[in-house]
Amino acid sequence: MTTPLDAEIIQADLATQERLRQELLADKRRKRFEEVIADIRTNATIRLADASRHITDDAGNP
């Protein structure tokens, strides 16, 4: 049989466990987001260089 104090401790432990689970999921999402943004920036640099070349080429043609 659990006492009211035991039940309170169990509830506090469950709340802590859930909070830690949520923090872990948030950290994983943040890390994945940062990886995606880094990948986009890596690829966008190449595309930006290509776009600059096209703009320069078009500027010379009246």
C-alpha positions in Angstrom: 0.0 0.0 0.0 1.3 3.4 -0.9 1.0 6.4 1.4 0.0 9.8 0.2 3.6 10.9 0.4 4.7 7.9 -1.7 2.0 8.8 -4.3 3.2 12.4 -4.3 6.8 11.3 -4.8 5.7 9.0 -7.6 3.8 11.9 -9.3 6.8 14.2 -8.9 9.1 11.6 -10.4 6.7 11.0 -13.4 6.5 14.8 -14.0 10.3 15.0 -13.9 10.6 12.1 -16.3 8.1 13.7 -18.7 9.9 17.1 -18.5 13.2 15.4 -19.3 11.6 13.5 -22.2 10.3 16.7 -23.6 13.6 18.4 -23.3 15.4 15.5 -25.0 12.9 15.6 -27.9 13.3 19.4 -28.2 17.1 19.0 -28.3 16.8 16.4 -31.0 14.5 18.6 -33.0 16.8 21.6 -32.6 19.8 19.6 -33.6 18.1 18.3 -36.7 16.9 21.8 -37.6 20.4 23.1 -37.3 21.7 20.3 -39.5 19.0 21.1 -42.2 19.8 24.8 -42.1 23.6 24.1 -42.4 22.9 21.9 -45.4 20.7 24.5 -47.0 23.4 27.2 -46.5 26.0 24.9 -48.0 23.9 24.3 -51.1 22.6 27.9 -51.3 26.1 29.2 -51.5 26.7 27.4 -54.8 23.3 28.5 -56.1 24.0 32.1 -55.1 27.3 32.0 -57.0 25.5 30.6 -60.1 22.8 33.3 -59.8 25.4 36.1 -59.6 27.1 34.8 -62.8 23.7 34.8 -64.6 22.9 38.3 -63.4 26.4 39.6 -64.5 26.0 37.9 -67.9 22.5 39.4 -68.4 23.7 42.9 -67.4 26.0 43.1 -70.4 23.3 42.4 -72.9 21.1 45.6 -73.6 
